[in-house]
């Protein structure tokens, strides 16, 4: 199909479906924690705006959670249809890890989700907050198990290979807490929080531009998001550097590719931009800073950085792809930190909610977290190639014995169905986001919609006269 063989189509199909899926866990992890914080603050302060924002984003969380579940199920089926050899060889390790994710995280989320969405007027405040916290904890626990499995594929440890070529666990603690796992878990969790913060902040800024600074829920969204940007974006840059050093130690070919280094050298430069050429084995049109590559990777400006020529051509990752995906991710990270600092300065000047520059910048940056997450996963997964289990099991040895037309047909079906289903879900979610948040935002439909806030609002003219609070 289109000149592609079964392996290439299977890789393309998995890349397509996982790219759709990854944005939903990133949002559910961040939104669930955000909802727990909002509800706890409301219980403590009784400030109506906290519950208004809680109800506003709770509806969106429900949609995102549902789409995440559906898109995740599709991925697991592909292990059997397109990657059966991989499933057979890694099943003794990855099977239990995926099972633990379902039995702990997913059951926890599903068990308390109904209480969180519909139980505000049916259970006490303490129990409802507990349910919200359990949903948030479940999303983090899900990330724990999924990233443990993925990290083992990147830096395998704690296993042996049996007589039929299967990877079998010898030390479960070493399998789970493999060398790259702590860095990936923290990096992904912070990425989820930043993704959520910039979507929340961008939506809050949109409503402030449209309605003016008197919209208190919009002010609350924007203020909390900018505090998150100030704190978490610089922390993410620091964690990303630690993650890069870990990758340099365990996957040096990936680092050589994303840095665009073909020659091993001391005092290696950092290529800001360039066009890596795999055939010519050089990075063309490079704009570089001398010695910074070595300084970042070895903490020595004269340190030795290996180049891609150190590995045979068949063992090299796709340098042009991950060179640019890495730079997109890093560039967006610095823009996030920049927006956080700019917002902090305007907050100090008392113009946080009225500065057109900050508000428009925030609206523009709203999807930046999603783009950065996608770019990061492209860097991570493409940089592992040509292996599914790094250094031990090649991708070409992992694919099912299937024909290209079969994979191509299912890929086309996925594209059509995903475009319709998730397109409709995204459209509806965006409509909810662009709907003006009200100070007494109604809960999900029920008989007594205002009891969620614990407040009975008066007539419209009284609501408009509520004193606005700063945050």
C-alpha positions as CSV (number, residue, x, y, z in Angstrom):
1,X,0.0,0.0,0.0
2,X,1.5,3.3,-1.2
3,X,4.9,1.6,-1.5
4,X,5.1,0.8,2.2
5,X,5.6,-2.7,3.6
6,X,3.7,-4.3,6.5
7,X,6.4,-3.2,9.1
8,X,6.2,0.5,8.0
9,X,2.4,0.5,7.9
10,X,2.3,-1.1,11.4
11,X,4.6,1.5,12.8
12,X,2.6,4.2,11.1
13,X,-0.6,2.9,12.5
14,X,0.7,2.7,16.0
15,X,2.2,6.2,15.8
16,X,-1.1,7.5,14.6
17,X,-3.2,5.9,17.4
18,X,-0.7,6.6,20.2
19,X,-0.4,10.3,19.1
20,X,-4.2,10.6,19.5
21,X,-4.1,8.8,22.8
22,X,-1.3,10.5,24.6
23,X,-3.0,13.9,24.7
24,X,-5.9,12.5,26.7
25,X,-3.9,11.1,29.7
26,X,-1.8,14.3,29.7
27,X,-5.0,16.2,30.2
28,X,-6.7,13.8,32.6
29,X,-3.7,13.7,34.9
30,X,-3.5,17.5,35.1
31,X,-7.2,18.2,35.2
32,X,-7.9,15.6,37.9
33,X,-5.3,17.1,40.2
34,X,-6.6,20.6,39.4
35,X,-10.1,19.6,40.3
36,X,-9.0,18.1,43.6
37,X,-7.2,21.4,44.5
38,X,-10.2,23.5,43.5
39,X,-12.6,21.4,45.6
40,X,-10.3,21.5,48.6
41,X,-9.9,25.3,48.4
42,X,-13.7,25.6,48.1
43,X,-14.3,23.5,51.2
44,X,-11.7,25.6,53.1
45,X,-12.7,29.1,51.9
46,X,-16.3,28.7,50.7
47,X,-15.4,31.0,47.9
48,X,-18.0,30.5,45.1
49,X,-15.5,31.0,42.3
50,X,-13.6,27.8,43.3
51,X,-16.7,25.7,42.8
52,X,-17.7,27.6,39.7
53,X,-14.3,26.7,38.1
54,X,-14.6,23.1,39.4
55,X,-18.0,22.6,37.7
56,X,-16.7,24.3,34.5
57,X,-13.7,21.9,34.1
58,X,-15.4,18.8,35.6
59,X,-17.6,18.6,32.5
60,X,-14.6,18.8,30.2
61,X,-12.7,16.2,32.3
62,X,-15.5,13.8,31.8
63,X,-15.3,14.1,28.0
64,X,-11.5,13.8,28.0
65,X,-11.5,10.8,30.3
66,X,-14.0,9.0,28.1
67,X,-12.0,9.6,24.9
68,X,-8.8,8.5,26.7
69,X,-10.3,5.2,27.7
70,X,-11.6,4.5,24.2
71,X,-8.3,5.4,22.5
72,X,-6.3,3.4,25.0
73,X,-8.2,0.2,24.3
74,X,-7.3,0.4,20.6
75,X,-3.6,0.5,21.4
76,X,-3.8,-2.8,23.4
77,X,-5.5,-4.6,20.5
78,X,-2.7,-3.6,18.2
79,X,-0.2,-5.6,20.3
80,X,-2.1,-8.7,19.3
81,X,-2.9,-7.8,15.7
82,X,0.3,-6.0,14.4
83,X,2.9,-6.8,17.1
84,X,2.2,-10.4,18.1
85,X,5.9,-11.4,18.1
86,X,6.7,-8.5,20.4
87,X,3.8,-9.4,22.7
88,X,5.0,-13.0,22.9
89,X,8.6,-12.1,23.7
90,X,7.9,-9.3,26.2
91,X,4.6,-10.7,27.6
92,X,6.0,-12.1,30.8
93,X,7.1,-8.6,31.8
94,X,4.8,-6.1,30.0
95,X,1.7,-8.2,30.6
96,X,1.7,-8.0,34.4
97,X,2.7,-4.3,34.3
98,X,-0.3,-3.5,32.0
99,X,-2.5,-5.8,34.2
100,X,-1.4,-3.9,37.4
101,X,-2.4,-0.6,35.6
102,X,-5.9,-1.9,35.0
103,X,-6.4,-3.6,38.4
104,X,-5.2,-0.6,40.4
105,X,-5.3,2.7,38.5
106,X,-8.2,2.1,36.1
107,X,-10.5,0.5,38.7
108,X,-9.7,3.3,41.1
109,X,-10.6,5.9,38.6
110,X,-13.7,4.2,37.4
111,X,-14.9,3.4,40.9
112,X,-14.8,7.0,42.1
113,X,-15.5,8.8,38.9
114,X,-19.3,8.5,39.2
115,X,-19.2,9.9,42.7
116,X,-17.0,12.8,41.6
117,X,-19.2,13.6,38.6
118,X,-22.7,13.1,40.1
119,X,-22.3,12.8,43.8
120,X,-22.0,16.3,45.1
121,X,-25.6,16.5,46.4
122,X,-25.7,12.8,47.4
123,X,-22.6,12.4,49.6
124,X,-20.9,14.6,52.2
125,X,-18.3,17.2,51.2
126,X,-15.5,15.2,52.8
127,X,-16.5,12.0,50.9
128,X,-16.9,13.9,47.6
129,X,-13.4,15.4,48.0
130,X,-12.0,12.0,48.8
131,X,-13.6,10.6,45.6
132,X,-12.0,13.5,43.6
133,X,-8.6,12.9,45.2
134,X,-8.9,9.2,44.4
135,X,-9.6,9.9,40.8
136,X,-6.6,12.2,40.7
137,X,-4.5,9.5,42.4
138,X,-5.7,6.9,39.9
139,X,-4.5,9.0,37.0
140,X,-1.1,9.3,38.6
141,X,-1.0,5.6,39.3
142,X,-1.9,4.8,35.7
143,X,1.0,7.0,34.6
144,X,3.3,5.1,37.0
145,X,2.5,1.6,35.5
146,X,2.5,2.7,31.9
147,X,5.7,4.6,32.2
148,X,7.3,1.7,34.1
149,X,6.5,-0.5,31.0
150,X,7.7,2.0,28.5
151,X,10.8,2.8,30.5
152,X,11.7,-0.9,30.7
153,X,11.5,-1.0,26.9
154,X,13.9,2.0,26.8
155,X,16.3,0.8,29.5
156,X,15.6,-2.9,30.1
157,X,16.7,-4.3,33.5
158,X,15.9,-7.0,36.0
159,X,15.2,-9.8,33.4
160,X,16.6,-12.8,31.7
161,X,15.9,-14.5,28.4
162,X,14.5,-18.1,28.5
163,X,15.0,-20.9,26.1
164,X,12.3,-19.8,23.7
165,X,13.5,-16.2,23.5
166,X,11.1,-14.6,26.0
167,X,12.1,-11.9,28.4
168,X,11.2,-13.1,31.9
169,X,11.4,-11.1,35.2
170,X,14.2,-11.9,37.6
171,X,13.8,-8.9,39.9
172,X,10.5,-7.0,39.7
173,X,11.9,-4.0,41.5
174,X,14.7,-3.7,39.0
175,X,12.1,-4.1,36.2
176,X,9.8,-1.4,37.4
177,X,12.5,1.0,38.7
178,X,14.7,0.6,35.7
179,X,17.4,3.3,35.1
180,X,15.2,5.7,33.1
181,X,11.9,5.3,35.0
182,X,12.2,8.0,37.7
183,X,13.2,10.6,35.2
184,X,10.4,9.7,32.7
185,X,7.8,9.6,35.4
186,X,8.6,13.0,36.8
187,X,9.1,14.5,33.3
188,X,5.7,13.2,32.1
189,X,3.8,14.2,35.2
190,X,5.2,17.8,35.1
191,X,4.4,17.8,31.3
192,X,0.8,16.9,32.1
193,X,0.5,19.6,34.7
194,X,1.9,22.2,32.3
195,X,-0.3,21.0,29.5
196,X,-3.4,21.5,31.7
197,X,-2.2,24.8,33.1
198,X,-1.7,26.4,29.7
199,X,-5.1,25.2,28.4
200,X,-6.8,26.5,31.6
201,X,-4.8,29.7,31.4
202,X,-5.4,30.2,27.7
203,X,-9.2,29.7,28.2
204,X,-9.2,32.0,31.2
205,X,-7.3,34.6,29.1
206,X,-9.8,34.2,26.2
207,X,-12.7,35.0,28.5
208,X,-10.9,37.9,30.1
209,X,-10.2,39.4,26.7
210,X,-13.8,39.0,25.8
211,X,-15.6,39.9,29.0
212,X,-13.1,42.1,30.9
213,X,-11.5,41.5,34.3
214,X,-14.8,41.4,36.2
215,X,-15.3,37.7,35.2
216,X,-14.1,36.2,38.5
217,X,-14.0,32.5,37.4
218,X,-11.9,33.5,34.4
219,X,-9.6,35.5,36.6
220,X,-9.2,32.5,38.9
221,X,-8.4,30.2,36.0
222,X,-5.8,32.5,34.6
223,X,-4.2,33.4,37.9
224,X,-3.8,29.7,39.1
225,X,-2.4,28.7,35.6
226,X,0.2,31.5,35.6
227,X,1.3,30.5,39.1
228,X,1.8,27.0,37.8
229,X,3.8,28.3,34.8
230,X,6.1,30.3,37.1
231,X,6.8,27.3,39.3
232,X,6.6,24.2,37.1
233,X,8.0,25.4,33.7
234,X,11.5,26.2,35.1
235,X,11.4,22.9,37.2
236,X,10.5,21.0,34.0
237,X,13.6,22.5,32.2
238,X,15.7,21.3,35.1
239,X,14.2,17.8,35.1
240,X,14.5,17.7,31.4
241,X,18.2,18.3,31.7
242,X,18.5,15.4,34.2
243,X,16.5,13.2,31.9
244,X,18.8,14.1,29.0
245,X,21.9,13.2,31.1
246,X,20.3,9.8,31.9
247,X,19.6,9.2,28.2
248,X,23.1,10.2,27.3
249,X,24.3,7.5,29.7
250,X,22.0,4.7,28.5
251,X,21.0,5.6,25.0
252,X,23.8,7.6,23.5
253,X,22.7,7.0,19.9
254,X,19.5,8.8,20.6
255,X,21.4,11.8,22.0
256,X,23.7,11.9,19.0
257,X,20.7,11.9,16.7
258,X,18.7,14.6,18.5
259,X,21.8,16.8,18.7
260,X,22.6,16.2,15.0
261,X,26.2,15.0,15.8
262,X,27.6,12.6,13.3
263,X,31.3,12.9,14.3
264,X,32.5,12.1,17.8
265,X,34.4,15.1,19.1
266,X,35.6,16.9,22.2
267,X,34.1,20.3,22.7
268,X,31.0,19.5,20.6
269,X,28.8,22.4,19.6
270,X,25.1,22.7,20.2
271,X,23.2,23.0,16.9
272,X,20.4,25.5,17.4
273,X,19.0,24.7,13.9
274,X,20.2,22.6,11.0
275,X,19.2,19.8,8.6
276,X,20.7,16.4,9.6
277,X,21.4,14.4,6.4
278,X,21.5,10.7,7.1
279,X,23.0,9.9,3.7
280,X,25.7,12.4,3.7
281,X,26.3,11.9,7.5
282,X,26.4,15.5,8.3
283,X,24.2,18.3,9.6
284,X,23.8,20.9,6.8
285,X,23.2,24.6,7.4
286,X,23.8,24.3,11.1
287,X,23.7,27.4,13.3
288,X,25.7,26.4,16.3
289,X,27.2,27.5,19.6
290,X,30.7,26.2,20.1
291,X,31.3,23.8,23.0
292,X,27.8,24.1,24.5
293,X,26.8,20.6,23.4
294,X,29.6,19.1,25.4
295,X,28.9,21.4,28.3
296,X,25.2,20.4,28.5
297,X,25.9,16.6,28.1
298,X,29.1,16.2,30.1
299,X,29.2,19.4,32.1
300,X,32.6,19.9,30.6
301,X,33.1,22.3,27.7
302,X,35.8,19.9,26.3
303,X,33.9,16.7,27.1
304,X,33.7,14.0,24.4
305,X,30.3,13.6,22.7
306,X,29.8,10.5,20.5
307,X,28.6,10.9,17.0
308,X,26.2,8.7,14.9
309,X,29.1,7.3,12.9
310,X,30.0,5.3,15.9
311,X,27.1,3.0,15.1
312,X,26.3,1.1,11.9
313,X,23.8,2.8,9.7
314,X,21.2,0.1,10.4
315,X,21.4,0.9,14.2
316,X,20.9,4.7,13.9
317,X,17.6,6.5,14.8
318,X,16.0,8.9,12.4
319,X,18.1,12.0,13.1
320,X,16.1,14.6,11.1
321,X,12.8,13.6,12.8
322,X,14.0,13.7,16.4
323,X,16.4,16.6,15.9
324,X,13.4,18.8,15.2
325,X,10.9,17.2,17.5
326,X,13.3,17.7,20.4
327,X,13.8,21.4,19.5
328,X,10.0,22.0,19.3
329,X,9.6,20.5,22.7
330,X,12.5,22.5,24.2
331,X,11.5,25.7,22.5
332,X,8.0,25.5,23.8
333,X,9.3,24.8,27.3
334,X,11.3,28.0,27.3
335,X,8.3,29.9,25.9
336,X,6.2,28.6,28.8
337,X,8.7,29.7,31.3
338,X,8.9,33.1,29.6
339,X,5.1,33.5,29.8
340,X,5.2,32.6,33.4
341,X,7.8,35.3,34.2
342,X,6.0,37.9,32.1
343,X,2.8,37.1,34.0
344,X,4.6,37.4,37.3
345,X,5.9,40.8,36.3
346,X,2.5,42.0,35.3
347,X,1.0,40.6,38.5
348,X,3.5,42.6,40.5
349,X,2.4,45.7,38.5
350,X,-1.2,45.0,39.2
351,X,-2.0,44.4,35.5
352,X,-2.2,40.6,35.3
353,X,-5.9,40.6,34.2
354,X,-5.7,43.7,32.0
355,X,-2.5,43.4,30.0
356,X,-3.4,42.6,26.4
357,X,0.1,41.3,25.7
358,X,0.0,38.7,28.5
359,X,-3.6,37.7,27.8
360,X,-3.0,37.2,24.0
361,X,0.3,35.4,24.6
362,X,-1.6,33.0,26.9
363,X,-4.3,32.4,24.4
364,X,-1.6,31.7,21.8
365,X,0.2,29.3,24.1
366,X,-3.0,27.4,25.1
367,X,-2.2,24.3,22.9
368,X,1.6,24.5,23.6
369,X,1.6,21.7,26.2
370,X,-0.2,19.3,23.9
371,X,2.3,20.1,21.1
372,X,5.2,19.7,23.4
373,X,3.9,16.3,24.7
374,X,3.6,15.0,21.2
375,X,7.0,16.3,20.3
376,X,8.5,14.7,23.4
377,X,6.9,11.3,22.6
378,X,8.1,11.4,19.0
379,X,11.6,12.1,20.4
380,X,11.4,9.3,22.9
381,X,9.9,6.6,20.7
382,X,11.6,7.4,17.4
383,X,14.9,7.8,19.2
384,X,14.7,4.2,20.5
385,X,14.6,2.8,17.0
386,X,15.5,0.4,15.4
387,X,14.6,-1.4,18.6
388,X,11.3,-2.1,20.5
389,X,13.4,-3.3,23.5
390,X,16.5,-1.1,23.3
391,X,19.5,-3.0,22.2
392,X,17.8,-6.4,22.6
393,X,14.8,-6.8,20.3
394,X,14.6,-5.1,16.9
395,X,11.4,-3.6,15.6
396,X,11.7,-5.6,12.4
397,X,11.7,-8.8,14.6
398,X,8.7,-7.7,16.5
399,X,6.0,-7.3,13.8
400,X,3.3,-9.9,13.2
401,X,3.4,-12.1,10.0
402,X,0.7,-10.0,8.2
403,X,0.3,-8.6,4.8
404,X,0.6,-4.9,4.0
405,X,-2.9,-4.5,2.5
406,X,-4.5,-5.7,5.8
407,X,-2.5,-3.2,7.9
408,X,-3.2,-0.5,5.4
409,X,-6.9,-1.1,5.4
410,X,-7.1,-1.0,9.2
411,X,-5.0,2.2,9.2
412,X,-7.4,3.9,6.8
413,X,-10.3,2.8,8.9
414,X,-8.7,4.2,12.0
415,X,-8.1,7.5,10.3
416,X,-11.7,7.8,9.3
417,X,-13.2,6.7,12.6
418,X,-10.8,8.7,14.7
419,X,-11.5,11.8,12.7
420,X,-15.2,11.4,13.2
421,X,-15.4,10.3,16.8
422,X,-12.6,12.3,18.3
423,X,-13.2,15.2,16.1
424,X,-16.8,15.4,17.5
425,X,-15.5,15.0,21.0
426,X,-12.9,17.7,20.6
427,X,-15.5,20.0,19.0
428,X,-17.9,19.6,21.9
429,X,-15.1,20.0,24.5
430,X,-14.0,23.2,22.8
431,X,-17.5,24.5,22.8
432,X,-17.7,23.9,26.6
433,X,-14.4,25.7,27.0
434,X,-15.5,28.8,25.0
435,X,-18.8,29.0,26.9
436,X,-18.6,31.9,29.3
437,X,-17.8,30.7,32.9
438,X,-20.4,32.0,35.4
439,X,-19.8,32.8,39.1
440,X,-22.5,30.2,39.9
441,X,-21.5,27.7,37.2
442,X,-24.2,25.0,37.1
443,X,-23.2,21.4,37.9
444,X,-23.9,18.5,35.6
445,X,-27.6,18.3,34.9
446,X,-29.8,17.3,37.9
447,X,-32.7,18.4,40.0
448,X,-30.9,20.9,42.2
449,X,-28.1,22.4,40.1
450,X,-27.0,25.0,42.6
451,X,-26.4,22.8,45.6
452,X,-22.9,21.8,44.3
453,X,-21.7,25.3,45.3
454,X,-23.3,25.1,48.6
455,X,-24.9,28.5,47.8
456,X,-28.3,29.5,46.6
457,X,-27.8,32.5,44.3
458,X,-30.2,35.3,44.2
459,X,-31.6,37.0,41.1
460,X,-29.4,37.8,38.2
461,X,-28.9,41.4,39.3
462,X,-27.7,40.2,42.7
463,X,-25.2,37.8,41.2
464,X,-23.8,40.6,39.1
465,X,-23.3,42.7,42.2
466,X,-21.2,40.1,44.0
467,X,-17.9,41.6,45.2
468,X,-15.0,40.3,43.1
469,X,-12.1,38.8,44.9
470,X,-8.5,38.8,43.9
471,X,-6.3,35.7,43.8
